[in-house]
């Protein structure tokens, strides 16, 4: 089946809207460096 690439964003938005999390509790990931990918 197809992978839902927006699922994580929808979950975060839902948790914030429901007051379970605040925006300050969400950590935005950084992109992996080329060195990290070549390990």
C-alpha positions as CSV (number, residue, x, y, z in Angstrom):
1,X,0.0,0.0,0.0
2,X,1.0,3.6,-0.3
3,X,3.0,5.3,2.4
4,X,1.2,8.3,4.0
5,X,4.0,10.9,4.1
6,X,1.8,13.4,5.9
7,X,0.7,11.1,8.8
8,X,3.3,12.5,11.2
9,X,2.3,16.1,10.6
10,X,-1.3,15.2,11.1
11,X,-0.6,13.5,14.3
12,X,1.4,16.4,15.6
13,X,-1.3,18.9,14.6
14,X,-4.0,16.7,16.3
15,X,-2.0,16.5,19.6
16,X,-1.5,20.2,19.6
17,X,-5.1,21.0,18.9
18,X,-6.3,18.6,21.6
19,X,-3.9,20.3,24.1
20,X,-1.9,17.1,24.6
21,X,1.3,18.8,23.4
22,X,2.4,22.4,22.8
23,X,4.4,23.6,19.9
24,X,7.4,24.1,22.2
25,X,7.5,20.3,22.8
26,X,7.8,19.4,19.1
27,X,11.4,19.0,17.9
28,X,12.0,19.5,14.2
29,X,14.6,17.0,12.9
30,X,17.6,18.1,10.9
31,X,18.7,16.6,7.7
32,X,21.3,13.8,7.8
33,X,24.8,14.9,6.7
34,X,26.5,13.1,3.8
35,X,28.9,11.5,6.3
36,X,26.0,10.2,8.4
37,X,24.6,8.6,5.2
38,X,27.9,7.0,4.2
39,X,28.4,5.1,7.5
